[in-house]
């Protein structure tokens, strides 16, 4: 059961060929990556793109934490290989810290709270 929702952002390198390759990889990600995502408590994960800006929506159950996911990923050589490969296509946001990739977005509007 989904109990948490997170929205994150990241940029792609502005090379049209690299952007196309990145999107191609995401048409069918490696099965080990799917297993890692689901195994961490994520029940749904969508990535949207406009220009070179990406937006990720994570819906997770109560077992999910970013700390736990980070530990799982650090101990999974296939996930590390995937992340290294994806970094070829990704570009940190201008205000990101060194090595920081996907950054949490601040929720600034909620329709349900405004009714």
Buried (B, 14 or more C-beta within 10 A) or exposed (E): EBEBEBBBBBBBBEEEEBBEBBEEBBEEBBEBBEEBBEEBBBBEBEBEBEEBEBBBBBBBEEEBEBEEBEEBBEEBEBBEEBBEEBEEBBBBBEEBEEEEBBBEEEEEEEEEEEE
